[in-house]
């Protein structure tokens, strides 16, 4: 059994505004507040006969995070952000391969209200619940490894008032890798990303919860061939 814990206090100074929105008429008054953050993390990991069970809790509190807007009176606008949640996972390794599953639940709020990607464009976006599965196996005699992973984002209805539920998505990826036994420094790899050509926006994408905005979608099905040689 392994126990982990951590805490940090971070001072980030005063973040500069985006150059694109610099307004010569901004009135800084007494100036933007410096940004500070408190970060907490706790976790446990247990391993036995190839099995792994783990869990963790985390929380980040950010105070006075600057979100400057172009309007003359909004040069020093800032918000308080909180991100908290937990992860649990399990896995099994059998020598030449492994299987892992992880569940994460992340709650993000801005000024005590559910985050939205407009207010949180520089800070944080709505997150929610995610399930990840990974598996791979190596056929040692052939030098071939096959594997894949699945990312599942569940529907998220913990959203800002007046915005719709964020729809979930499922993305499947797979790969095959060949390492010739006679040339262990050479690796050939073929991958298929987004096997089922899912149309989706990653949960952190700006504007996905606004009916007047067409969000930026992630790439569709992609085929990737690569080679790597080490010396």
Phi, psi and omega in degrees: 000131178241129177249138181229144177207147180204151176214141174216147175244120187242133174247120186254006180069209180249108179295139175286154177282162176295133182303327184296334183249014179300126182242118181295347180266004178302140174249109185280349179054237178276003177095155177297148176283146174293146181272134176229158180213145172243130184236132181232143176209137178221142180202157176227139177227128178236135180230141179199121176049046178090346180269144177229134175229131183215158177204152180209152174239144180213156177201137176230128175245119179247125181252137175060044177285121186286134175225068184301139174245162185292330181307141187302327184272001186246024183295328185249019181302136178214164182218160173258131185240140174229129174237123181215160179167196181209160176227141172228144182210160177213155179198167177217133176245133181241034176092295181260007181193181182202160171222134181224146174223140181219142176238132179231139178232113187238124179248125182239129178229151177234120184054038176082000180246154178306138183293148168230155189283353176279299176301322185268021185303325178258359191242297186194157179235161176303139182245268179110218187247138182225143173236131180235133176235136179224142177208146177203151177216138179250126173268096191301320183296331182260346184072026184247133174239131176238147180190182179187172178211158178228132173246124181239119174256123181278158175306143181234111179257007176270073187237170180299150181304135177087359179249149184284165174301137175282122183287144178281172178206161178227129181235125181248135178227151178214162179207159169224136185230136181237126177238101184304129180304330182275350179222074186294348179273357183249133178228127175249135187222137174235133183228150168237117178262140178055061187309316186266016173054046180294133173266114185202158170252131176302148190302336181269006184288138180294138169081005185291342182261007181252126184295338181270001184240131171268112185289164176281117181276152177286161181301149176282204181301134182224140176249128185232128174243134180214156176225141181223133176234133179250148183231000000 
